[in-house]
Amino acid sequence: MARLLLVILNCLIASLFIPICFVHSQDLRGKITSHSGKRKLIYNKPISDESESIRHDGITRGKTSGKTLDLYALAPDHIGSTTYENPTLYWYQSATTDAKIEIGINRDDEVEPILQAQFNKQNGPGIHKIELAKFDVKIEKDIEYEWFVTIVEDNEDHSKDIVASGALKRVDPPQAVSTNLLTNNLENLIFVLAEEGIWYDALEFASQLVEQNPNNTAYRELRAELLDQGDLTEVADFDRKKLKQRISSVSK
C-alpha cells in the first residue's frame, strides 16, 4: 500500500510539470475488465527517424538433450519500444532443456554488455521471462540496446549455442497512454500501448494478465493476438493451444 501511495504521489507531483506520467501495471491489479473479443488489437510499428531497416530475427532452431528446440526472443522484427528503465523481457522455447540459459544485454555505444545473467534451472516448453527490475541494470532513454537469450548446450563448444535476440529502445510514454491511465483499465491500456507501438510494455501487461488469471481464456487470446502482430506465429499458436486445453478441461 505504501508503494502504491508513493507512486500516486509521484504522479501527482510530476503532473504539475510534465503532462505524461506512467504507472506500473501492478498498480492496476483488480481494476481490469474482460477481453470481449470484439475489439481488434492492432500493433503499429514505431515511426523511426533512422533510414536503415534492422531485422532482429528472434527464432533459432537447435538441438538440446537430443531434442529439436525452437527459441524465440519475444521481440518485433525492428527496434521495439519500452517506457521502462527496467522492462521485463520474454522468450519462448518449444522444448524442455536442462542446459544453462544466459541472458545478455548490449548497449549500442558500449563494448561490454550491461547485463550477463545465468539460469541453471530446468525450463520447460513455454514462455519465460527475466525481470530487469531484479538486476542492477537500467535502460536509458533514446539509446539502442540488443538483448540475447542463449541456451548453452556445451560450455566447451559455443558453436552449439542456441541464440535468439531482439532490440529495444526506451521512449517517453505517449500522451494517449497517460490519458488512459485515468481509467484504471489495464486491458484497454494494452490496446493503447500496441497502437502506440510500445511493444515490450504491451507484452508485459498482457503476460501479467495471463499469469494473474490463468483460467481466463480471453486474456490468453489477447496475448496471442499481440504475438501474431509481432510475427511470432508459433508462440501465438502455443498460447492458443493452451487456451483450447483449458477450455477442454473446464468443459469436462
VOPAGU-2260 file (C-alpha; in pm, 1 decimal, decimal comma):
REM VOPAGU-2260
SITE   aa  ch    i         X         Y         Z
SITE  MET   A    0       0,0       0,0       0,0
SITE  ALA   A    1     282,8     238,4      88,3
SITE  ARG   A    2     444,5     180,9    -251,6
SITE  LEU   A    3     115,1     245,9    -431,9
SITE  LEU   A    4      59,1     570,8    -239,6
SITE  LEU   A    5     414,7     678,4    -319,6
SITE  VAL   A    6     363,8     609,7    -691,2
SITE  ILE   A    7      38,6     805,5    -695,0
SITE  LEU   A    8     202,0    1095,1    -509,0
SITE  ASN   A    9     491,6    1099,5    -753,2
SITE  CYS   A   10     247,6    1102,8   -1043,9
SITE  LEU   A   11      56,1    1394,9    -895,8
SITE  ILE   A   12     376,9    1589,3    -842,4
SITE  ALA   A   13     506,7    1504,4   -1188,9
SITE  SER   A   14     178,5    1610,5   -1348,0
SITE  LEU   A   15     242,5    1965,4   -1231,3
SITE  PHE   A   16     546,1    1980,8   -1456,9
SITE  ILE   A   17     513,8    1705,8   -1715,5
SITE  PRO   A   18     183,9    1600,8   -1875,8
SITE  ILE   A   19     294,1    1239,6   -1904,6
SITE  CYS   A   20     313,9    1003,1   -1608,6
SITE  PHE   A   21     335,5     626,5   -1624,2
SITE  VAL   A   22     218,6     378,0   -1359,5
SITE  HIS   A   23     335,6      18,3   -1345,5
SITE  SER   A   24      68,8    -237,1   -1425,8
SITE  GLN   A   25      83,0    -385,2   -1074,9
SITE  ASP   A   26     -89,5     -70,8    -950,8
SITE  LEU   A   27    -391,8    -156,1   -1166,5
SITE  ARG   A   28    -445,2    -510,3   -1039,7
SITE  GLY   A   29    -805,2    -583,7    -957,6
SITE  LYS   A   30    -924,1    -297,1   -1176,7
SITE  ILE   A   31    -942,6    -473,5   -1511,7
SITE  THR   A   32   -1220,4    -580,5   -1742,2
SITE  SER   A   33   -1258,1    -892,5   -1954,7
SITE  HIS   A   34   -1147,2    -905,7   -2317,4
SITE  SER   A   35   -1471,7    -917,8   -2511,7
SITE  GLY   A   36   -1304,2   -1020,6   -2835,2
SITE  LYS   A   37   -1497,1    -753,9   -3025,7
SITE  ARG   A   38   -1211,0    -504,3   -3034,5
SITE  LYS   A   39    -923,1    -595,9   -3262,0
SITE  LEU   A   40    -575,8    -540,3   -3126,7
SITE  ILE   A   41    -351,6    -353,8   -3369,3
SITE  TYR   A   42      22,4    -315,1   -3317,6
SITE  ASN   A   43     170,9     -20,8   -3504,7
SITE  LYS   A   44     542,4     -20,3   -3574,9
SITE  PRO   A   45     704,2     288,6   -3420,0
SITE  ILE   A   46     792,9     570,3   -3656,5
SITE  SER   A   47    1171,6     597,1   -3668,1
SITE  ASP   A   48    1396,3     873,9   -3788,8
SITE  GLU   A   49    1651,6     616,2   -3897,2
SITE  SER   A   50    1672,7     520,5   -4262,1
SITE  GLU   A   51    1816,0     171,1   -4219,5
SITE  SER   A   52    1595,2    -131,0   -4173,1
SITE  ILE   A   53    1708,7    -350,5   -3885,7
SITE  ARG   A   54    1585,1    -706,8   -3862,4
SITE  HIS   A   55    1647,9    -882,8   -3533,3
SITE  ASP   A   56    1525,7   -1232,5   -3604,9
SITE  GLY   A   57    1407,2   -1390,4   -3283,9
SITE  ILE   A   58    1397,6   -1755,5   -3388,8
SITE  THR   A   59    1676,3   -2008,8   -3379,2
SITE  ARG   A   60    1641,6   -2384,4   -3407,2
SITE  GLY   A   61    1890,8   -2616,1   -3244,9
SITE  LYS   A   62    1940,3   -2938,8   -3053,5
SITE  THR   A   63    1929,0   -2972,9   -2677,0
SITE  SER   A   64    1942,6   -3302,8   -2491,3
SITE  GLY   A   65    1886,8   -3473,8   -2825,5
SITE  LYS   A   66    1565,9   -3281,6   -2895,2
SITE  THR   A   67    1493,5   -3012,0   -3150,5
SITE  LEU   A   68    1420,7   -2678,3   -2983,7
SITE  ASP   A   69    1289,6   -2353,9   -3133,7
SITE  LEU   A   70    1398,0   -2044,9   -2943,3
SITE  TYR   A   71    1232,8   -1705,7   -2981,1
SITE  ALA   A   72    1312,9   -1371,3   -2828,1
SITE  LEU   A   73     965,6   -1220,7   -2795,8
SITE  ALA   A   74    1062,2    -907,1   -2982,1
SITE  PRO   A   75     938,0    -746,5   -3304,4
SITE  ASP   A   76    1144,1    -751,7   -3625,5
SITE  HIS   A   77    1257,1    -393,9   -3557,4
SITE  ILE   A   78    1371,1    -193,9   -3255,3
SITE  GLY   A   79    1089,4    -241,3   -3005,0
SITE  SER   A   80     993,6      34,3   -2762,1
SITE  THR   A   81     953,0      39,8   -2384,4
SITE  THR   A   82     876,5     320,6   -2141,4
SITE  TYR   A   83    1054,8     145,8   -1854,2
SITE  GLU   A   84    1413,4     175,2   -1736,6
SITE  ASN   A   85    1389,7    -189,4   -1628,1
SITE  PRO   A   86    1137,1    -370,2   -1850,6
SITE  THR   A   87    1056,6    -739,6   -1834,2
SITE  LEU   A   88    1185,2    -938,3   -2132,9
SITE  TYR   A   89    1026,5   -1260,9   -2254,0
SITE  TRP   A   90    1139,9   -1557,7   -2457,6
SITE  TYR   A   91     978,0   -1877,6   -2579,1
SITE  GLN   A   92    1127,2   -2224,9   -2610,1
SITE  SER   A   93     946,7   -2514,7   -2769,8
SITE  ALA   A   94    1102,1   -2794,0   -2561,8
SITE  THR   A   95    1238,6   -2865,6   -2216,6
SITE  THR   A   96    1607,8   -2813,8   -2156,6
SITE  ASP   A   97    1832,8   -2859,7   -1856,8
SITE  ALA   A   98    2112,4   -2665,9   -2026,5
SITE  LYS   A   99    2232,6   -2335,4   -1886,0
SITE  ILE   A  100    2041,9   -2030,6   -2010,8
SITE  GLU   A  101    2212,4   -1693,5   -2040,2
SITE  ILE   A  102    2056,1   -1350,1   -2086,0
SITE  GLY   A  103    2274,4   -1067,9   -2212,2
SITE  ILE   A  104    2211,1    -703,3   -2295,8
SITE  ASN   A  105    2442,0    -487,1   -2504,3
SITE  ARG   A  106    2424,3    -111,1   -2525,1
SITE  ASP   A  107    2475,8      22,5   -2876,0
SITE  ASP   A  108    2751,6     266,8   -2776,8
SITE  GLU   A  109    2944,7      41,8   -2536,3
SITE  VAL   A  110    3167,6    -260,6   -2589,4
SITE  GLU   A  111    3098,7    -450,1   -2267,2
SITE  PRO   A  112    2749,6    -589,8   -2201,3
SITE  ILE   A  113    2546,9    -416,2   -1932,7
SITE  LEU   A  114    2396,3    -746,2   -1821,1
SITE  GLN   A  115    2505,2   -1109,2   -1822,0
SITE  ALA   A  116    2270,5   -1330,1   -1622,1
SITE  GLN   A  117    2266,0   -1709,4   -1598,4
SITE  PHE   A  118    1988,9   -1952,7   -1512,4
SITE  ASN   A  119    2074,8   -2311,5   -1432,9
SITE  LYS   A  120    1727,1   -2444,0   -1351,5
SITE  GLN   A  121    1539,1   -2664,1   -1593,9
SITE  ASN   A  122    1295,8   -2477,3   -1816,8
SITE  GLY   A  123    1003,2   -2647,9   -1982,8
SITE  PRO   A  124     834,6   -2552,4   -2309,3
SITE  GLY   A  125     655,5   -2221,0   -2298,7
SITE  ILE   A  126     702,7   -1850,4   -2234,9
SITE  HIS   A  127     964,5   -1742,2   -1982,1
SITE  LYS   A  128    1080,0   -1404,8   -1856,8
SITE  ILE   A  129    1358,0   -1205,2   -1697,5
SITE  GLU   A  130    1261,3    -907,3   -1484,4
SITE  LEU   A  131    1531,3    -643,6   -1520,8
SITE  ALA   A  132    1399,7    -473,7   -1205,7
SITE  LYS   A  133    1568,0    -756,3   -1011,4
SITE  PHE   A  134    1909,3    -668,7   -1157,6
SITE  ASP   A  135    2134,8    -366,5   -1130,7
SITE  VAL   A  136    2067,9    -253,9   -1485,9
SITE  LYS   A  137    1881,1      43,1   -1631,4
SITE  ILE   A  138    1773,7     114,1   -1987,0
SITE  GLU   A  139    1841,5     478,2   -2070,4
SITE  LYS   A  140    1621,0     682,4   -2297,9
SITE  ASP   A  141    1687,4     705,4   -2671,6
SITE  ILE   A  142    1972,5     452,5   -2662,1
SITE  GLU   A  143    1952,6     134,6   -2869,4
SITE  TYR   A  144    2006,5    -196,5   -2694,2
SITE  GLU   A  145    2027,8    -552,1   -2819,8
SITE  TRP   A  146    1938,9    -839,1   -2591,3
SITE  PHE   A  147    2012,0   -1207,9   -2626,8
SITE  VAL   A  148    1883,7   -1532,0   -2482,9
SITE  THR   A  149    2127,9   -1819,4   -2520,1
SITE  ILE   A  150    2089,5   -2187,5   -2440,3
SITE  VAL   A  151    2440,9   -2311,7   -2369,7
SITE  GLU   A  152    2442,2   -2678,4   -2459,7
SITE  ASP   A  153    2819,7   -2724,7   -2427,5
SITE  ASN   A  154    3039,9   -2494,3   -2217,9
SITE  GLU   A  155    3343,2   -2603,4   -2418,9
SITE  ASP   A  156    3189,9   -2562,9   -2764,1
SITE  HIS   A  157    2983,1   -2248,1   -2811,3
SITE  SER   A  158    2917,1   -2335,5   -3174,6
SITE  LYS   A  159    2636,8   -2549,0   -3030,4
SITE  ASP   A  160    2474,1   -2249,6   -2858,3
SITE  ILE   A  161    2113,0   -2174,2   -2947,3
SITE  VAL   A  162    2078,6   -1795,5   -2960,6
SITE  ALA   A  163    1787,0   -1559,1   -3021,1
SITE  SER   A  164    1795,1   -1180,5   -2999,2
SITE  GLY   A  165    1583,9    -867,8   -3001,3
SITE  ALA   A  166    1636,0    -493,5   -2990,8
SITE  LEU   A  167    1484,0    -226,4   -2771,8
SITE  LYS   A  168    1482,4     144,7   -2700,9
SITE  ARG   A  169    1332,2     334,3   -2409,6
SITE  VAL   A  170    1099,5     620,2   -2502,7
SITE  ASP   A  171     870,8     864,3   -2324,0
SITE  PRO   A  172     514,0     737,9   -2273,4
SITE  PRO   A  173     282,1     877,7   -2542,9
SITE  GLN   A  174       8,4    1115,2   -2427,3
SITE  ALA   A  175    -257,2     854,9   -2514,4
SITE  VAL   A  176    -101,7     617,5   -2259,7
SITE  SER   A  177    -100,0     880,4   -1985,5
SITE  THR   A  178    -461,7     969,2   -2057,1
SITE  ASN   A  179    -568,5     603,3   -2049,9
SITE  LEU   A  180    -420,4     555,6   -1701,9
SITE  LEU   A  181    -703,5     765,7   -1560,6
SITE  THR   A  182    -949,2     488,2   -1650,0
SITE  ASN   A  183    -768,5     227,3   -1437,7
SITE  ASN   A  184    -835,8     -23,8   -1715,6
SITE  LEU   A  185    -526,2    -232,8   -1772,4
SITE  GLU   A  186    -674,1    -425,6   -2062,5
SITE  ASN   A  187    -757,8    -108,6   -2252,8
SITE  LEU   A  188    -406,7      16,1   -2178,0
SITE  ILE   A  189    -266,4    -286,5   -2363,5
SITE  PHE   A  190    -462,7    -187,1   -2674,2
SITE  VAL   A  191    -337,9     170,1   -2646,2
SITE  LEU   A  192      23,5      62,8   -2596,9
SITE  ALA   A  193       4,0    -164,0   -2901,8
SITE  GLU   A  194    -149,3     109,4   -3112,7
SITE  GLU   A  195     123,1     349,5   -2998,4
SITE  GLY   A  196     395,3      97,0   -3085,7
SITE  ILE   A  197     513,3      28,1   -2727,8
SITE  TRP   A  198     579,3    -342,7   -2782,5
SITE  TYR   A  199     755,2    -450,2   -2464,1
SITE  ASP   A  200     510,1    -283,2   -2224,7
SITE  ALA   A  201     206,5    -420,1   -2409,3
SITE  LEU   A  202     355,5    -770,0   -2395,4
SITE  GLU   A  203     447,2    -738,2   -2028,1
SITE  PHE   A  204      98,0    -626,7   -1928,5
SITE  ALA   A  205     -72,0    -891,6   -2141,8
SITE  SER   A  206     154,7   -1155,3   -1987,2
SITE  GLN   A  207      75,7   -1032,7   -1637,2
SITE  LEU   A  208    -295,0   -1070,9   -1707,6
SITE  VAL   A  209    -232,5   -1430,1   -1818,8
SITE  GLU   A  210     -17,9   -1503,8   -1513,1
SITE  GLN   A  211    -265,8   -1348,8   -1269,3
SITE  ASN   A  212    -569,4   -1505,4   -1437,5
SITE  PRO   A  213    -452,4   -1842,6   -1576,3
SITE  ASN   A  214    -809,7   -1965,1   -1632,3
SITE  ASN   A  215    -917,4   -1655,1   -1824,1
SITE  THR   A  216    -905,0   -1765,4   -2186,2
SITE  ALA   A  217    -978,5   -1414,2   -2309,9
SITE  TYR   A  218    -652,5   -1278,8   -2169,8
SITE  ARG   A  219    -453,2   -1558,2   -2329,5
SITE  GLU   A  220    -619,4   -1484,3   -2662,3
SITE  LEU   A  221    -535,4   -1116,0   -2618,5
SITE  ARG   A  222    -166,8   -1200,7   -2578,3
SITE  ALA   A  223    -184,7   -1436,0   -2876,7
SITE  GLU   A  224    -326,1   -1150,5   -3085,8
SITE  LEU   A  225     -30,3    -932,7   -2989,2
SITE  LEU   A  226     217,7   -1209,7   -3070,0
SITE  ASP   A  227      55,4   -1251,4   -3410,9
SITE  GLN   A  228     100,4    -878,6   -3468,4
SITE  GLY   A  229     470,4    -921,2   -3390,7
SITE  ASP   A  230     503,1   -1204,9   -3645,0
SITE  LEU   A  231     554,3   -1457,3   -3365,8
SITE  THR   A  232     302,4   -1706,0   -3500,6
SITE  GLU   A  233     445,7   -2020,8   -3341,9
SITE  VAL   A  234     432,5   -1861,7   -2998,1
SITE  ALA   A  235      78,8   -1734,9   -3058,5
SITE  ASP   A  236     -19,8   -2087,1   -3163,0
SITE  PHE   A  237     127,4   -2217,3   -2836,8
SITE  ASP   A  238     -91,1   -1974,0   -2640,3
SITE  ARG   A  239    -399,8   -2074,6   -2835,3
SITE  LYS   A  240    -321,9   -2441,8   -2778,5
SITE  LYS   A  241    -305,6   -2372,9   -2406,5
SITE  LEU   A  242    -631,6   -2183,7   -2439,1
SITE  LYS   A  243    -803,9   -2482,4   -2603,4
SITE  GLN   A  244    -665,3   -2715,9   -2337,5
SITE  ARG   A  245    -811,3   -2500,4   -2062,3
SITE  ILE   A  246   -1148,1   -2476,6   -2234,9
SITE  SER   A  247   -1148,3   -2854,9   -2274,4
SITE  SER   A  248   -1058,3   -2914,1   -1908,3
SITE  VAL   A  249   -1328,9   -2675,5   -1788,6
SITE  SER   A  250   -1598,3   -2838,0   -2004,8
SITE  LYS   A  251   -1527,4   -3187,0   -1868,2
